[in-house]
Amino acid sequence: MFVDKAIIKIKAGNGGDGAVAFHREKFVAAGGPDGGDGGHGGNVVFVADDGENTLSAFRYQRKYTAAHGENGGTNRCSGRRGEDCVIKVPRGTLVYDNETGRLMADISDDTPFIAARGGRGGWGNRHFATATRQVPRFSKPGIPGEQKEIRLELKLLADVGLVGFPNVGKSTLISVVSEAKPQIANYHFTTITPVLGVVRPNAGVSFVMADIPGVIEGASEGVGLGHAFLRHVERCRLLVHVVDVAGSEGRDPLADFDAINTELEKFNPELAARPMIVAGNKCDLATDEQLAAFEDAMRARGYEYFPLMAPIAHGTDALVKRCAALLAQLPPIRRFEAEAEVLPEISAIESRGVNIQNRDGVYFVEAQWLLNILRGINFADDEGLQYFERLLQGTGVIDALRAAGVQEGDIVSLYDLEFEFVN
């Protein structure tokens, strides 16, 4: 079954806890703290897999979890890092944050994408030793890993897309010019899933052609197979519009041509401007008058026209060679740009309180709602630092610290951040 949409839940690994330990060795007095750091949690990573062409695997497994980091040990031994959870998806898969609708990544190349980052490991007590605090009996716990609900959408990577009404010969054409083996029969919607084929018109030249089913009049509004497969046309650099020039099913070829173009424009106006070649199929069933009239109409509209008899490969060689020539001049397959994460307005953040603990003068602040926001802040940027300051003020974290007794110069530990408190 061809599946091109899926919703899954992912959870990165938690960081391991730092250790509280003290060095003990014969003839060594007061060896001091030597608790090791916890290991970082594993990430959830998406990678492209050319062996997959559908998202059907995600119908059966919907939860993916990376391994947690191990806790720190004695003798300054750090815990082992958790293993990443690697999720393989077909090339051309778009990864969305399902809660916000933000496009996170387009998995179209070989670059792995980290969708959920593992939590950092907590610090061992050796990090908290100072001249006045020589025996720290506390450590820092590991940070929880990110968890998200992800929506996956597959948009096939193809150079050329075949569009046209059902039963006009798209499947026959792709079976003749490539090694694709679609089901071919003399009834509508024989093809119910997109079919990809590699076309090699000349030595050393090749491109990917896709037979896009389900595009009929009203498809953009849900008629027939609806717009379920229209999204797969969006990446195509060139469209080949296949038309039954003989009108063998009693339809007007020119009206069919206009109807399909209208559906493409309704779905995405950019498709109307996409380069298009017209292939007039079933020429053996048409009269000379029909052939001449349709060709004249296409030429008058500015389209390149190629008459075909696909079952016997008549005219197909010229068509695919022209496709290859045009593709050499066109930009590469479209990639969708990831959308930047937008930080919420301070006034819109619902503060649900924070947990503050004073451990030998270090104030530990914990709050899951706060952690989720901190992960989106770029602390290397001045605007990010200013947002962080407004966040602590506007959500009551500073007031909670003052209520807990924090003083000027005290250390505040906020997950993997540490800073001196300034009034």
C-alpha positions in Angstrom: 0.0 0.0 0.0 1.3 3.5 -0.9 1.3 5.7 2.1 2.5 9.3 1.8 1.4 10.7 5.2 2.1 9.6 8.7 2.1 11.0 12.3 4.5 9.6 14.8 5.8 10.5 18.2 9.5 10.8 18.9 11.4 11.0 22.2 15.1 11.7 22.6 17.1 10.1 25.4 17.4 11.7 28.8 20.8 12.8 30.0 22.4 10.7 32.7 22.7 12.0 36.3 25.9 13.3 37.6 27.5 11.3 40.4 28.2 12.3 44.0 31.5 10.6 45.0 34.7 11.3 46.8 38.2 10.1 46.0 39.4 7.5 48.5 43.0 6.2 48.2 45.4 4.8 50.7 47.8 7.5 52.0 45.8 10.2 50.3 43.9 12.3 52.8 40.8 14.3 51.8 41.0 13.3 48.2 38.1 15.5 47.3 35.0 15.1 45.1 35.4 13.0 42.0 31.9 12.3 40.8 31.7 11.9 37.0 29.3 13.5 34.6 26.2 11.7 33.2 26.3 10.8 29.5 24.2 12.7 27.0 21.0 11.2 25.8 20.7 9.9 22.2 19.2 12.0 19.5 16.3 11.1 17.1 17.7 11.4 13.6 16.0 11.2 10.2 18.0 9.9 7.2 17.1 9.4 3.6 16.8 5.7 2.4 16.7 5.1 -1.3 15.3 1.6 -0.6 12.1 3.1 0.6 9.4 4.8 -1.5 6.5 4.9 0.9 5.7 5.8 4.5 3.8 2.5 5.1 6.2 1.4 7.8 4.9 4.1 10.1 1.4 2.6 10.0 2.7 -0.1 12.4 5.2 1.7 14.5 4.3 5.2 15.7 6.6 5.7 18.7 10.4 6.1 18.4 12.7 6.5 21.4 16.4 7.1 21.7 18.5 5.6 24.5 19.2 7.4 27.7 22.6 8.5 28.8 24.2 6.5 31.6 24.8 8.0 35.0 28.2 9.2 36.0 30.5 7.1 38.1 33.4 7.4 40.6 36.9 8.4 39.7 35.6 11.1 37.4 34.2 8.5 35.0 31.5 9.9 32.7 28.5 7.9 31.8 28.2 6.4 28.3 26.3 8.4 25.7 22.9 7.0 24.7 22.6 5.6 21.2 20.8 7.7 18.6 17.4 6.5 17.2 17.9 6.6 13.4 14.6 6.7 11.4 14.9 5.9 7.7 12.4 7.7 5.4 12.1 7.9 1.6 14.0 10.6 -0.1 11.7 13.6 -0.5 10.0 13.3 2.9 9.0 16.6 4.6 9.2 16.6 8.4 6.8 18.9 10.3 6.2 19.7 13.9 2.6 18.5 14.1 1.7 20.8 17.0 2.9 24.1 15.4 2.8 23.1 11.7 6.4 24.3 11.3 8.4 22.6 8.5 11.5 21.3 10.2 13.3 19.6 7.3 13.2 18.4 3.8 14.9 15.0 3.7 16.1 15.2 0.1 19.8 14.7 0.4 22.2 12.6 2.5 22.5 15.0 5.4 21.1 13.5 8.6 18.5 15.7 10.4 18.3 15.8 14.2 14.6 16.2 14.9 14.8 15.8 18.7 18.0 16.3 20.7 19.0 14.2 23.6 19.3 15.8 27.0 22.7 16.8 28.3 24.3 14.8 31.0 24.3 16.2 34.5 27.4 17.4 36.2 29.1 15.4 38.9 29.9 16.9 42.3 33.5 17.6 41.3 32.3 20.6 39.3 30.8 22.3 42.4 34.0 22.3 44.5 35.2 25.8 45.5 37.5 27.2 48.0 34.6 27.6 50.4 32.7 24.5 49.4 35.3 21.7 49.5 32.9 18.9 50.1 29.9 19.3 47.8 27.4 16.6 48.4 25.2 17.2 45.5 25.3 16.8 41.7 23.2 17.9 38.8 20.6 15.6 37.3 20.5 14.9 33.6 18.2 17.0 31.3 15.2 15.3 29.7 15.4 14.7 26.0 13.1 16.5 23.6 9.8 14.9 22.7 7.6 15.9 19.7 4.7 14.8 17.6 6.0 14.7 14.0 4.0 14.7 10.8 5.7 13.1 7.8 4.6 14.0 4.2 6.2 12.4 1.2 6.6 14.5 -2.0 8.3 12.3 -4.6 11.5 13.4 -6.2 11.0 13.3 -9.9 12.3 15.4 -12.8 9.3 14.8 -15.1 5.7 14.4 -14.1 3.1 12.8 -16.3 -0.3 14.4 -15.8 -3.6 13.8 -17.7 -7.0 12.2 -17.4 -7.3 8.5 -16.5 -6.9 6.0 -19.3 -5.1 8.4 -21.7 -1.9 6.2 -21.7 0.4 7.6 -19.0 1.1 4.2 -17.6 1.8 2.8 -21.0 4.1 5.6 -21.8 6.2 5.2 -18.6 6.4 1.5 -19.1 7.8 2.0 -22.6 10.4 4.6 -21.9 11.6 3.2 -18.6 11.8 -0.1 -16.7 8.8 0.7 -14.6 6.1 -1.9 -14.6 2.8 -0.2 -13.7 -0.5 -2.1 -13.9 -2.1 -1.3 -17.3 -5.8 -1.9 -18.0 -8.5 -0.3 -20.1 -10.5 1.2 -17.2 -10.2 4.4 -15.1 -7.9 4.6 -12.0 -6.0 1.5 -12.9 -3.0 3.3 -11.4 -3.8 4.2 -7.8 -0.3 5.0 -6.7 2.5 7.2 -8.2 4.9 5.2 -10.3 8.5 6.2 -10.8 10.8 5.1 -13.6 14.3 6.0 -14.7 14.5 7.2 -18.3 17.8 7.0 -20.2 17.5 8.8 -23.5 21.2 8.9 -24.3 24.4 7.4 -23.0 25.3 9.0 -19.7 22.0 10.9 -19.5 19.1 9.9 -17.3 16.2 11.4 -15.4 13.3 10.3 -13.2 9.8 10.2 -14.6 6.7 9.9 -12.4 3.2 8.8 -13.4 0.9 10.9 -11.2 -2.6 9.3 -10.9 -5.8 10.7 -9.7 -5.7 14.1 -11.5 -9.1 14.7 -12.9 -11.5 17.6 -13.0 -12.4 18.6 -9.5 -9.4 16.8 -8.0 -8.3 19.9 -6.1 -11.6 19.8 -4.3 -11.6 16.1 -3.5 -13.2 14.6 -6.6 -12.0 11.1 -7.6 -8.8 10.3 -5.7 -8.9 14.0 -4.6 -5.6 15.9 -4.3 -4.0 13.0 -2.5 -1.3 12.8 -5.2 -1.2 16.4 -6.5 1.5 17.2 -3.9 3.8 14.8 -5.8 3.7 17.1 -8.9 5.1 20.0 -6.9 8.8 18.9 -7.1 8.7 18.0 -10.9 10.8 20.4 -12.9 8.9 19.6 -16.2 5.4 18.4 -16.8 4.4 16.2 -19.7 0.6 16.5 -20.3 -0.7 13.3 -21.9 -3.9 13.8 -23.9 -6.1 11.3 -25.7 -6.3 13.2 -29.0 -8.8 10.7 -30.5 -11.4 11.5 -27.7 -11.9 7.7 -27.6 -14.1 7.9 -24.5 -16.3 10.6 -26.0 -14.6 13.5 -24.3 -13.2 16.6 -26.0 -9.3 16.5 -25.9 -9.0 20.3 -25.7 -11.5 20.5 -22.9 -9.6 17.7 -21.0 -6.4 19.6 -21.4 -7.9 22.8 -20.0 -9.5 20.9 -17.1 -6.3 19.4 -15.9 -4.4 22.7 -16.2 -7.1 24.3 -14.1 -6.8 21.7 -11.4 -3.0 22.2 -11.2 -3.4 25.9 -10.9 -6.1 25.6 -8.2 -3.9 23.3 -6.1 -0.7 25.4 -6.5 -0.5 28.5 -8.8 3.2 27.8 -9.3 2.3 24.7 -11.2 0.6 26.8 -13.9 3.9 28.4 -14.7 5.9 25.1 -14.7 7.4 24.2 -18.1 5.0 21.8 -19.9 5.2 19.6 -23.0 2.1 18.2 -24.6 2.0 14.5 -25.7 -0.9 13.6 -27.9 -1.5 9.9 -27.5 -3.7 7.3 -29.3 -3.0 9.0 -32.7 -3.8 5.7 -34.4 -7.4 6.1 -33.3 -7.8 9.7 -34.4 -8.7 11.2 -37.8 -6.4 13.4 -39.7 -8.7 16.3 -38.9 -8.6 15.6 -35.2 -4.8 15.4 -35.2 -4.3 18.6 -37.1 -6.9 20.6 -35.1 -5.4 19.6 -31.7 -1.8 20.2 -32.9 -2.7 23.6 -34.2 -4.4 24.5 -30.9 -1.3 23.5 -28.9 1.0 25.4 -31.2 -1.3 28.5 -30.9 -1.0 28.3 -27.1 2.7 28.1 -27.2 3.2 24.5 -26.2 5.7 22.0 -27.7 3.6 19.1 -29.1 4.6 15.5 -29.7 2.2 13.0 -31.3 2.5 9.5 -29.9 1.4 5.9 -30.2 2.7 4.8 -26.8 2.0 1.0 -27.0 4.3 0.6 -30.1 6.8 3.4 -28.8 6.0 5.6 -31.9 7.2 9.1 -31.1 8.4 8.3 -27.6 12.1 8.6 -28.5 11.8 12.2 -29.6 9.7 13.1 -26.6 12.2 11.8 -24.0 15.2 13.4 -25.8 13.4 16.7 -25.7 12.7 16.3 -22.0 16.4 15.6 -21.4 17.4 18.7 -23.3 15.0 20.9 -21.4 16.0 19.5 -18.0 19.6 20.4 -18.7 18.5 24.0 -18.8 16.1 24.0 -15.8 17.1 24.5 -12.1 17.4 21.4 -9.9 14.5 19.7 -8.2 12.9 22.0 -5.7 13.8 21.7 -2.1 11.5 23.1 0.6 13.2 25.4 3.0 12.9 24.7 6.7 11.0 27.3 8.7 12.7 29.0 11.6 11.4 28.3 15.1 9.5 31.3 16.4 9.8 32.0 20.1 6.5 32.8 21.9 5.6 36.2 23.1 6.5 36.6 26.8 3.0 37.9 27.6 1.5 34.7 26.0 3.5 32.3 28.1 1.6 30.6 30.9 3.9 30.2 33.8 3.1 27.1 35.8 5.6 27.8 38.6 9.2 26.6 39.1 11.0 24.3 41.5 13.9 26.0 43.2 16.4 24.2 45.5 19.3 25.8 47.4 22.2 23.4 47.7 25.2 25.0 49.5 24.5 28.4 47.9 23.8 27.1 44.4 20.2 27.7 43.4 18.9 25.0 41.1 15.8 26.0 39.0 13.6 23.3 37.3 10.4 23.6 35.2 9.5 21.5 32.2 7.6 24.4 30.5 10.7 26.6 30.9 13.0 23.9 29.5 10.9 23.6 26.3 11.3 27.4 25.6 15.0 27.5 26.5 15.8 24.9 23.8 14.7 27.4 21.1 16.8 30.3 22.4 20.1 31.1 20.6 22.4 32.3 23.5 25.1 33.3 21.0 22.9 36.1 19.8 22.3 39.4 21.6 18.6 39.2 20.9 18.5 35.7 22.3 20.1 36.9 25.5 17.7 39.8 25.8 14.7 37.5 25.3 16.1 35.2 28.0 16.3 38.1 30.5 12.7 39.2 29.6 11.6 35.6 29.9 12.9 35.2 33.5 11.4 38.6 34.5 8.1 38.2 32.8 7.3 34.6 33.9 8.1 35.2 37.6 11.3 33.2 37.7 13.3 36.1 39.1 10.7 36.8 41.8 10.7 33.1 42.7 14.5 33.2 43.1 14.3 36.2 45.4 11.7 34.5 47.5 14.0 31.6 47.8 16.7 33.8 49.3 19.0 34.4 46.3 21.6 37.2 46.8 23.7 39.2 44.5 26.6 37.1 43.1 24.9 33.7 44.0 25.1 31.0 41.3 21.9 30.1 39.6 21.8 26.7 37.8 19.1 26.5 35.1 19.5 23.0 33.5 22.6 23.3 31.4 23.0 27.1 32.1 24.8 28.7 35.0 25.0 32.4 35.7 25.6 34.8 38.6 22.5 36.5 40.0 22.4 40.2 39.5 19.8 42.4 41.2 
